[in-house]
C-alpha cells in the first residue's frame, strides 16, 4: 500500500467516526515564534489543546507536514527523520484514551488489515512528574493486545519532547 493510500484510509476512517478533516498547517508556522519549522502534528493545534474552541468542533483529524531537527545527528537510523508527515486524530475534550485506543486498534486491524498478533505497543512507565499509564495499557489489553506485547518506557524512549518550551515542558516545570 502506498503512503497516500494509508493517509486517505486514515482520514476517511476518522471522518466516518465523526471527525472533521482539517488541512495540514504550513511547514513554517504562522503566529508561533517558538520554532522555525512545524515539528510535530500537535503543534498547529496547541491553542485548541490548551482550551480555545476550534471552528471545526471537538473531533478533528489531519496529516501534518513536519521538520524535526533537534536530534539531527541521529537522522538516518530506523527512527529518526527530518521531513515527514504525522497522522493525527484529535479530541478536544470529547473523548480520551480508551476510545482513542479502541479506534486506533480497529483502524490498524480492520482498515489496514494488520494482524493483531503483529502489533506491540508502548505506554508510559511513570516517574516523579507523571504516574504510570495503566489506563492505556488496560485499554490496549481490552482491544486485543496481549500483556507480553505491552511495553512500559520512560520519557526518553516513549515521549517525543521536541524542545525546551511548550505545553508539555511548561507542565513539567509546574509539577516540579
C-alpha positions as CSV (number, residue, x, y, z in Angstrom):
1,X,0.0,0.0,0.0
2,X,1.3,3.4,-0.9
3,X,1.6,6.3,1.7
4,X,-1.2,8.3,0.0
5,X,-3.5,5.3,0.3
6,X,-2.7,4.9,4.1
7,X,-3.2,8.6,4.6
8,X,-6.6,8.6,2.8
9,X,-7.8,5.5,4.6
10,X,-6.8,7.1,7.9
11,X,-8.6,10.4,7.2
12,X,-11.7,8.6,5.9
13,X,-11.8,6.3,8.9
14,X,-11.8,9.1,11.4
15,X,-14.2,11.2,9.3
16,X,-16.6,8.2,9.5
17,X,-16.2,8.3,13.3
18,X,-17.3,12.0,13.5
19,X,-14.0,13.8,13.0
20,X,-13.7,16.8,10.7
21,X,-10.7,16.6,8.3
22,X,-8.6,19.7,8.7
23,X,-5.8,20.7,6.3
24,X,-2.1,20.4,7.1
25,X,-0.8,23.7,8.5
26,X,2.2,25.4,6.8
27,X,5.6,23.9,7.4
28,X,6.8,27.3,8.6
29,X,4.4,28.1,11.5
30,X,2.1,31.1,11.4
31,X,1.9,33.1,14.7
32,X,4.3,30.8,16.5
33,X,7.7,32.3,17.2
34,X,8.8,29.4,19.4
35,X,10.1,27.3,16.4
36,X,11.4,27.8,12.9
37,X,9.5,24.8,11.5
38,X,6.4,22.8,12.4
39,X,8.0,20.0,14.4
40,X,5.0,17.9,15.4
41,X,1.5,17.1,14.4
42,X,0.1,18.7,17.5
43,X,1.9,22.0,17.1
44,X,-0.6,23.9,15.0
45,X,-3.3,22.7,17.4
46,X,-1.7,23.9,20.6
47,X,-4.1,26.8,21.2
48,X,-7.1,24.4,20.9
49,X,-5.4,21.7,23.0
50,X,-5.0,24.4,25.7
51,X,-8.7,25.3,25.6
52,X,-9.6,27.6,22.7
53,X,-12.6,26.5,20.7
54,X,-11.7,25.1,17.2
55,X,-14.0,26.3,14.4
56,X,-14.5,22.7,13.2
57,X,-15.5,21.3,16.5
58,X,-14.1,18.8,19.1
59,X,-13.2,15.9,16.8
60,X,-10.5,16.5,14.3
61,X,-8.2,14.5,12.0
62,X,-5.4,15.6,9.8
63,X,-2.0,14.9,8.4
64,X,0.7,17.4,9.3
65,X,3.9,18.1,7.4
66,X,6.8,18.3,9.9
67,X,10.5,19.1,10.0
68,X,12.4,17.8,13.0
69,X,16.0,18.9,13.7
70,X,16.5,18.6,17.5
71,X,18.1,15.2,17.0
72,X,19.7,15.8,13.6
73,X,22.8,13.8,14.5
74,X,20.6,10.7,14.7
75,X,18.9,11.1,11.4
76,X,19.3,8.1,9.2
77,X,18.7,5.3,11.8
78,X,15.5,3.4,11.9
79,X,13.6,6.0,13.9
80,X,14.8,9.5,13.0
81,X,13.8,11.6,10.0
82,X,14.0,15.2,9.2
83,X,10.9,15.7,7.0
84,X,7.8,13.6,7.4
85,X,4.0,13.7,7.8
86,X,2.2,12.8,11.0
87,X,-1.3,11.5,11.0
88,X,-3.5,12.7,13.9
89,X,-6.9,12.2,15.4
90,X,-7.7,14.8,18.0
91,X,-10.3,15.0,20.7
92,X,-10.7,18.5,22.1
93,X,-12.5,17.4,25.3
94,X,-14.7,14.9,23.5
95,X,-13.1,11.5,24.3
96,X,-9.9,10.3,25.9
97,X,-7.5,7.4,25.9
98,X,-10.0,4.5,26.0
99,X,-11.9,5.5,22.9
100,X,-8.8,6.7,21.0
101,X,-7.1,3.4,21.6
102,X,-10.2,1.4,20.5
103,X,-10.4,3.4,17.3
104,X,-6.7,3.1,16.6
105,X,-6.8,-0.7,17.1
106,X,-9.8,-1.0,14.8
107,X,-8.1,1.2,12.2
108,X,-4.9,-0.9,12.3
109,X,-6.5,-4.3,12.3
110,X,-9.7,-3.8,10.2
111,X,-8.8,-0.9,7.8
112,X,-5.2,-1.8,7.2
113,X,-5.5,-5.5,7.8
114,X,-2.6,-5.8,10.2
115,X,-3.0,-9.0,12.2
116,X,-3.3,-8.2,15.9
117,X,-0.6,-10.7,16.7
118,X,1.9,-8.5,14.8
119,X,1.2,-5.4,16.9
120,X,3.1,-4.2,20.0
121,X,2.5,-1.0,21.9
122,X,4.3,1.2,24.4
123,X,2.8,3.0,27.4
124,X,4.4,5.5,29.8
125,X,6.3,3.8,32.7
126,X,5.7,6.8,35.1
127,X,8.1,8.9,37.0
128,X,8.2,11.7,39.6
129,X,6.3,14.0,37.2
130,X,3.6,11.7,35.9
131,X,2.2,8.3,37.1
132,X,2.4,5.0,35.2
133,X,-0.2,4.9,32.4
134,X,-2.2,1.9,33.4
135,X,-5.3,3.2,31.7
136,X,-3.7,3.0,28.2
137,X,-2.2,-0.4,29.0
138,X,-5.7,-1.7,30.1
139,X,-7.3,-0.2,27.0
140,X,-4.8,-1.9,24.7
141,X,-5.4,-5.2,26.5
142,X,-9.1,-4.8,26.1
143,X,-8.7,-4.0,22.4
144,X,-6.7,-7.3,21.9
145,X,-3.0,-6.7,22.6
146,X,-1.7,-9.4,24.9
147,X,0.1,-8.4,28.1
148,X,3.5,-9.6,26.8
149,X,3.4,-7.1,23.9
150,X,2.6,-4.1,26.0
151,X,5.8,-2.4,27.0
152,X,6.4,0.4,29.5
153,X,9.1,3.0,28.8
154,X,10.1,6.3,30.3
155,X,10.1,9.8,28.7
156,X,13.3,9.3,26.8
157,X,12.0,6.3,24.9
158,X,8.3,6.8,24.9
159,X,7.6,10.6,24.6
160,X,8.7,12.9,21.9
161,X,9.8,16.2,23.5
162,X,10.6,18.4,20.6
163,X,12.0,21.3,22.6
164,X,12.6,23.1,25.8
165,X,9.4,25.2,25.6
166,X,5.7,24.4,25.1
167,X,2.7,22.9,26.9
168,X,4.4,19.7,27.9
169,X,7.6,21.3,29.2
170,X,5.6,24.0,31.0
171,X,3.5,21.3,32.7
172,X,6.7,19.6,33.9
173,X,8.1,22.8,35.4
174,X,4.8,23.5,37.2
175,X,4.7,19.9,38.6
176,X,8.3,20.1,39.9
